[in-house]
Every structure is written in C-alpha cells, then in structure tokens.
Amino acid sequence: MKKFLYLWVFVMAVGCSNDDGPPPPPEGATLLFPLESSECTTGVSINEDLSQVTFEWMPAKNVDLFTLTVINLNTNTPQAITSASTSVALSIEKGAPFSWSVTSSNNKSDISATSDNWLFYNAGSQTTYAPFPAQVITPKPGSTVLMNSTNEVVLKWLGGDVEDNIVQYEVFFSEQNPPTESLTLTNEIEERTVSVISETTYYWKIITTDNEGNTSDSGVFDFKVL
C-alpha cells in the first residue's frame, strides 16, 4: 500500500511540474520577399493603379498565426492580414513606397514577436524612384525623453534608397508644428544633436534628397522633454 502511495505521489508531482512552466513564446519571422530597399517587379497587374504582390517569410517556431502588416509610406495607410501560411498575396498601389513586417503569435501565449521592418517600392511606370521616407529611430514619436547634461537630445533616423544615391538629409526642428527651423544639411550621417528646454514639446521631420533631385518627406514627429 505504501509503495502504491509513493508511486501516486511521484506521478502527480511529475504531472504538476510539467504544467507549471509558461508556454514557449513565438519566434520572430525572418523576412524573405520583397527584399529590403528594393524595387519589387514581380507583382501581377490588376489595373492601372494596383498590382498583387506575394509577401514571403521563413517559418518560425511556436507560431500558430502570422500577421502581415504593409504600410503605404505615401499615405501612411496600413493593410493587415492574418494567416497560418508563410506567404500572403496582397493588392497594393503601383509605383509607391511601402514598409512591411510580420508579427508572430500562438494560442497559448500572450507574447508576440515582430520581425524586422523592410522597405521596398512596388514597380510602376517610373524608371527612377525617390528615396524612402526616413524612418525614426529615436526619440520615438509621442515619447517623453530626458535631455543630457548639456541640455541636448540626439535625433536619429534611418534612410534608404533603391538606387543607393542619397546625397543629403535636411532636418526641420522647432516648437511649432510643422517645424520651421532648417538645421544643417547632412550627408550619410543619420543623426543630429539639438538643444532643448525641459517641459517642452518639439516637432521634427527629415527631407531626403538623392543625386537626381528626387525628394521624400518623413512626415512630422513629436516628442516631449522632461
């Protein structure tokens, strides 16, 4: 009887220990296509304005569903679609710049994982493309930040271009929206240190120019200084 009791306690202990651990979180997907900073020419034409592009990524562990998010950078209009597959076809505007990413999730965990964010142009009638609108790294839009010991904040962004021919960034920065003060033009350097005052909200944007005179506007971002 004692042997049976010991065996029952052991089985229950093992069973409980297996249930105590948290479910494994999903892995982030590795993006495959469209390629980063590329011109996508494989879309199937639907009409004068739209073509259907197939987005592809690698399988990931512990994932039940993937959510593909594609953003038209000209209009900041997102499209999102959820699928268990690792490829999704989506109709998007011809000749426009896009960003895309994939979020992984599973049914047993509240945790999700997001892939890298890639940029591309969907092929249209043009033969040259403007640079991609600069993407903010820091300060995050709408965030509240601390200034450093010299009352400064560092603005950082990421630029990109299909032809890789960016020649300058022009940063606009001020307390007004839209920002009015044009800071020094920079080439290749994707950050700028600015002087700030506490308890103040600031607005900024980046105009990117390539060597053919094409430009893109990042749109206006804001942050508050403590």
Phi, psi and chi 1 to 4 in degrees:
 res  aa     phi    psi   chi1   chi2   chi3   chi4
   1 MET       -  -40.6 -178.7   66.6 -179.2      -
   2 LYS   -65.6  -40.2  -72.8 -176.0  178.2 -179.6
   3 LYS   -62.0  -40.7  -71.1 -177.1  178.3 -179.8
   4 PHE   -63.9  -41.3  175.4   78.6      -      -
   5 LEU   -64.2  -43.4 -179.7   59.9      -      -
   6 TYR   -62.3  -41.1  -67.6  150.9      -      -
   7 LEU   -64.6  -41.0  178.9   61.2      -      -
   8 TRP   -64.2  -42.6  179.3   82.1      -      -
   9 VAL   -62.8  -41.7  171.0      -      -      -
  10 PHE   -63.5  -44.9  174.1   77.4      -      -
  11 VAL   -63.1  -42.6  170.2      -      -      -
  12 MET   -64.9  -39.1  -69.8  -62.0  -66.0      -
  13 ALA   -64.7  -43.5      -      -      -      -
  14 VAL   -64.6  -43.9  171.5      -      -      -
  15 GLY   -61.3  -42.5      -      -      -      -
  16 CYS   -68.0  -37.5  -69.4      -      -      -
  17 SER   -65.6  -32.7   63.7      -      -      -
  18 ASN   -69.5  -26.5  -72.6  -20.6      -      -
  19 ASP   -90.7  -11.6  -68.6  -22.7      -      -
  20 ASP   -78.2  -27.7  -71.9  -18.3      -      -
  21 GLY   -71.1  149.3      -      -      -      -
  22 PRO   -70.0  152.8   27.0  -34.7      -      -
  23 PRO   -65.2  148.5   24.1  -33.5      -      -
  24 PRO   -66.6  134.6   23.7  -33.1      -      -
  25 PRO   -73.1  154.6   28.0  -35.1      -      -
  26 PRO   -72.1  150.5   26.7  -34.0      -      -
  27 GLU   -86.9  152.5  -75.4 -172.2   -7.7      -
  28 GLY   -73.5  144.7      -      -      -      -
  29 ALA   -79.2  149.3      -      -      -      -
  30 THR   -98.3  118.9  -60.9      -      -      -
  31 LEU   -72.9  145.8  -54.5 -175.9      -      -
  32 LEU  -119.1  -50.1  -67.6  177.9      -      -
  33 PHE  -156.4  138.6 -172.5   84.2      -      -
  34 PRO   -67.5  149.1  -20.4   34.1      -      -
  35 LEU   -69.2  155.5  -61.2  175.0      -      -
  36 GLU   -62.9  135.2  165.1   72.0  -37.0      -
  37 SER    51.1   48.6  -64.1      -      -      -
  38 SER  -125.3  170.9   68.5      -      -      -
  39 GLU  -103.1  119.7  178.3 -169.3   18.8      -
  40 CYS   -86.6  115.6  176.8      -      -      -
  41 THR  -111.9    7.5   59.5      -      -      -
  42 THR   -97.9    2.1   62.7      -      -      -
  43 GLY   -64.8  145.9      -      -      -      -
  44 VAL   -91.2  119.8  178.1      -      -      -
  45 SER   -64.7  132.5 -179.7      -      -      -
  46 ILE  -103.7  -44.4  -63.4  174.1      -      -
  47 ASN  -157.8 -166.0   54.2   40.5      -      -
  48 GLU   -62.6  -27.6  -72.0 -174.0    0.7      -
  49 ASP  -103.9  -25.3  -59.8  -39.8      -      -
  50 LEU  -124.9  148.9  -60.1  174.8      -      -
  51 SER  -138.2  154.8   62.0      -      -      -
  52 GLN   -97.6  119.9 -172.4  177.4   73.1      -
  53 VAL  -111.1  136.1  172.6      -      -      -
  54 THR   -97.2  117.8  -60.9      -      -      -
  55 PHE   -91.4  136.6  -64.4   80.6      -      -
  56 GLU  -133.5  144.9  -58.5  174.9   14.2      -
  57 TRP  -149.0  166.5   54.6   92.5      -      -
  58 MET   -78.1  150.8  -67.9  -75.5  -70.1      -
  59 PRO   -60.1  154.7  -19.5   31.4      -      -
  60 ALA  -135.5  152.7      -      -      -      -
  61 LYS   -74.4  148.9  -66.6 -179.1  179.4  178.2
  62 ASN    60.4   35.9  -50.7  -43.0      -      -
  63 VAL  -118.6  129.1  177.6      -      -      -
  64 ASP   -97.8  -36.1  -64.6  -43.5      -      -
  65 LEU  -139.7  145.2  -68.7  172.4      -      -
  66 PHE  -112.8  139.2  -62.5  101.6      -      -
  67 THR  -114.5  112.8  -59.7      -      -      -
  68 LEU   -86.1  128.3  167.1   68.0      -      -
  69 THR  -121.0  123.2  -58.6      -      -      -
  70 VAL  -122.5  127.6 -179.3      -      -      -
  71 ILE  -118.7  125.0  -59.5  175.0      -      -
  72 ASN   -74.6  114.4 -175.9  -40.0      -      -
  73 LEU   -75.5  -14.4  -61.8  178.5      -      -
  74 ASN   -75.9  -34.8  -76.6  -20.1      -      -
  75 THR  -114.4   -8.6   62.0      -      -      -
  76 ASN    57.5   30.7  -73.3  -39.1      -      -
  77 THR   -93.7  121.1  -56.9      -      -      -
  78 PRO   -92.5  150.0   32.1  -32.4      -      -
  79 GLN  -124.2  135.3  -65.1 -175.4   69.0      -
  80 ALA  -132.9  139.8      -      -      -      -
  81 ILE  -145.0  137.8 -174.9  168.8      -      -
  82 THR  -107.1  137.9  -61.1      -      -      -
  83 SER  -154.5  152.9  173.0      -      -      -
  84 ALA   -85.3  -10.0      -      -      -      -
  85 SER   -83.9  167.2  174.1      -      -      -
  86 THR  -103.0   20.1   55.8      -      -      -
  87 SER  -152.2  143.6   65.4      -      -      -
  88 VAL  -142.6  134.3  170.6      -      -      -
  89 ALA   -95.6  133.8      -      -      -      -
  90 LEU  -139.4  139.2 -159.5   62.0      -      -
  91 SER   -87.8  122.8  -63.7      -      -      -
  92 ILE  -135.2  164.7   58.2  175.6      -      -
  93 GLU   -68.4  138.1 -178.2 -176.3  -10.6      -
  94 LYS   -72.9  145.6  -67.5  179.0  179.0  178.1
  95 GLY    69.8   16.7      -      -      -      -
  96 ALA  -114.5  152.3      -      -      -      -
  97 PRO   -84.5  144.3   30.6  -33.0      -      -
  98 PHE  -136.6  153.4  -68.9   88.1      -      -
  99 SER  -115.0  152.0   68.5      -      -      -
 100 TRP  -148.1  149.2   73.4  -72.5      -      -
 101 SER  -153.2  166.2   61.7      -      -      -
 102 VAL  -130.7  130.6  174.0      -      -      -
 103 THR  -105.5  129.3  -59.4      -      -      -
 104 SER   -99.1  141.0  -53.6      -      -      -
 105 SER  -147.4  159.3   60.2      -      -      -
 106 ASN  -136.4  164.3   70.6   40.8      -      -
 107 ASN   -77.0  -10.0  -62.4  -32.8      -      -
 108 LYS  -107.3   -0.2  -63.5 -179.7 -179.9  179.1
 109 SER  -135.2  144.0  174.6      -      -      -
 110 ASP   -84.6   -5.2  -66.1  -29.2      -      -
 111 ILE   -87.5  139.1  -60.8  172.7      -      -
 112 SER  -122.4  165.6   61.1      -      -      -
 113 ALA  -134.5  137.3      -      -      -      -
 114 THR  -115.2  138.3  -57.7      -      -      -
 115 SER   -72.1 -179.1   69.5      -      -      -
 116 ASP   -62.7  165.3  -68.4  -24.3      -      -
 117 ASN  -109.5  116.6 -171.4   65.8      -      -
 118 TRP  -108.1  151.1  -79.6    7.5      -      -
 119 LEU  -113.8  146.8  -52.9  177.6      -      -
 120 PHE  -159.4  161.8   72.6   97.6      -      -
 121 TYR  -104.3  132.7  -97.4   96.3      -      -
 122 ASN   -83.1  124.3 -170.9   27.6      -      -
 123 ALA   -55.8  138.4      -      -      -      -
 124 GLY  -134.7 -150.9      -      -      -      -
 125 SER   -82.9  -17.3   58.5      -      -      -
 126 GLN   -73.8  155.5   66.2  -92.3   55.9      -
 127 THR  -106.9   -9.3   57.7      -      -      -
 128 THR  -135.2  151.0 -177.4      -      -      -
 129 TYR  -124.9  143.5  -68.4   94.8      -      -
 130 ALA   -67.4  157.8      -      -      -      -
 131 PRO   -59.2  155.8  -20.7   31.8      -      -
 132 PHE   -65.7  143.1  -66.1  108.0      -      -
 133 PRO   -56.2  133.8  -24.6   35.2      -      -
 134 ALA   -58.9  140.9      -      -      -      -
 135 GLN  -103.8  129.2  -53.2  -68.0  -64.6      -
 136 VAL   -72.1  136.0  164.6      -      -      -
 137 ILE  -101.8  -52.9  -62.2  176.1      -      -
 138 THR  -158.7  146.9 -174.1      -      -      -
 139 PRO   -68.0  146.8  -17.2   31.1      -      -
 140 LYS   -64.2  140.6  -63.0  -66.5 -174.4 -175.6
 141 PRO   -54.6  131.4  -26.9   35.7      -      -
 142 GLY    80.5    3.6      -      -      -      -
 143 SER   -85.0  166.6   64.4      -      -      -
 144 THR  -114.5  129.1  -59.3      -      -      -
 145 VAL  -127.5  162.2  -59.6      -      -      -
 146 LEU   -98.5  137.5  -70.7  169.6      -      -
 147 MET   -81.9  160.2   56.8 -173.2  173.8      -
 148 ASN   -82.8 -173.2   62.0   20.6      -      -
 149 SER   -67.1  -17.0   58.6      -      -      -
 150 THR  -104.9   21.0   56.2      -      -      -
 151 ASN    60.8   46.1  -61.4  -28.9      -      -
 152 GLU  -131.4  156.6  -66.0  175.6  -35.6      -
 153 VAL  -131.0  142.6  167.3      -      -      -
 154 VAL   -97.7  123.4  178.5      -      -      -
 155 LEU   -91.0  128.4  -49.6  176.9      -      -
 156 LYS  -129.3  142.5  -66.7 -175.3  179.0 -178.6
 157 TRP  -147.0  172.7   63.1   91.2      -      -
 158 LEU  -128.9  124.2 -179.7   65.3      -      -
 159 GLY  -104.4  166.3      -      -      -      -
 160 GLY  -163.1  154.8      -      -      -      -
 161 ASP  -156.3  137.2 -173.9   82.3      -      -
 162 VAL   -59.5  -44.3  170.2      -      -      -
 163 GLU   -86.8   -2.7  -68.7   98.9    2.2      -
 164 ASP    56.1   47.9 -166.5   24.3      -      -
 165 ASN  -130.5   37.8   60.5   -2.3      -      -
 166 ILE   -66.5  133.1  -67.0  173.2      -      -
 167 VAL  -112.3  -22.2  -66.2      -      -      -
 168 GLN  -163.0  155.7   68.0 -177.7   29.5      -
 169 TYR  -119.9  135.0  -60.8  104.0      -      -
 170 GLU  -115.7  122.0 -175.8  174.6   12.2      -
 171 VAL  -101.4  127.9  178.9      -      -      -
 172 PHE  -106.5  133.3  -71.4   84.5      -      -
 173 PHE  -150.4  130.2  176.7   80.8      -      -
 174 SER  -172.5  179.9   69.9      -      -      -
 175 GLU   -84.0   -6.7  -62.5  176.0   34.1      -
 176 GLN   -95.5  154.9  -70.6   77.4   42.1      -
 177 ASN  -123.9  114.7 -176.4   15.5      -      -
 178 PRO   -75.7  156.7   26.8  -34.7      -      -
 179 PRO   -65.8  145.1   22.8  -33.0      -      -
 180 THR  -114.0  -24.2   54.6      -      -      -
 181 GLU   -85.8  121.4 -179.3 -176.7   -6.5      -
 182 SER   -89.0  120.5  174.8      -      -      -
 183 LEU   -88.3  174.8  -55.9 -179.8      -      -
 184 THR   -55.3  136.0  -54.8      -      -      -
 185 LEU   -67.8  139.6  -60.8  176.4      -      -
 186 THR  -125.6  151.9   59.7      -      -      -
 187 ASN  -129.1  120.6  179.2   21.5      -      -
 188 GLU    77.5  -32.3  -63.6 -176.2   -2.6      -
 189 ILE   -79.5  121.4  -60.3  173.2      -      -
 190 GLU  -108.0   46.4  -63.2  176.2  -27.3      -
 191 GLU  -158.4  158.2   64.6  177.1   58.3      -
 192 ARG  -151.6  131.3  173.8   65.8 -166.8 -119.7
 193 THR   -91.0  132.1  -59.5      -      -      -
 194 VAL  -127.7  147.8  -68.1      -      -      -
 195 SER   -83.0  139.0  -62.8      -      -      -
 196 VAL  -137.5  166.8  -65.6      -      -      -
 197 ILE  -122.3  141.7  -58.5  171.9      -      -
 198 SER   -64.3  155.2   62.3      -      -      -
 199 GLU    58.7   37.0  -61.2  -60.6  -34.8      -
 200 THR  -131.7  141.0  -55.6      -      -      -
 201 THR   -98.3  135.1  -62.1      -      -      -
 202 TYR  -121.3  152.7  -69.5   93.4      -      -
 203 TYR  -124.0  143.5  -58.4   89.5      -      -
 204 TRP  -153.6  156.9   65.1  -64.9      -      -
 205 LYS  -153.0  166.0   71.1  174.1 -177.2  177.0
 206 ILE  -127.3  129.0  -53.8  106.6      -      -
 207 ILE  -102.0  121.1  -58.4  -63.5      -      -
 208 THR  -104.4  135.7  -51.8      -      -      -
 209 THR  -127.4  137.4  -55.4      -      -      -
 210 ASP  -102.8  179.0   67.1   17.1      -      -
 211 ASN   -75.6   -0.9   61.8   10.4      -      -
 212 GLU  -103.2    5.3  -63.4 -178.3   -3.4      -
 213 GLY    86.2    2.6      -      -      -      -
 214 ASN   -71.3  141.0  -60.9  -48.0      -      -
 215 THR  -129.1  158.4   63.0      -      -      -
 216 SER  -138.1  151.2   64.5      -      -      -
 217 ASP  -115.0  124.9 -172.6  -30.9      -      -
 218 SER   -70.1  -18.2   68.1      -      -      -
 219 GLY    85.6  167.6      -      -      -      -
 220 VAL   -93.4  134.9  177.3      -      -      -
 221 PHE  -116.9  156.8  -47.5  106.6      -      -
 222 ASP  -136.7  155.2   68.9  -72.3      -      -
 223 PHE  -154.5  159.1   65.5   92.0      -      -
 224 LYS  -115.6  141.8 -176.5  177.5 -179.4  179.7
 225 VAL   -99.6  130.2 -179.3      -      -      -
 226 LEU   -66.0      -  -79.9  177.9      -      -
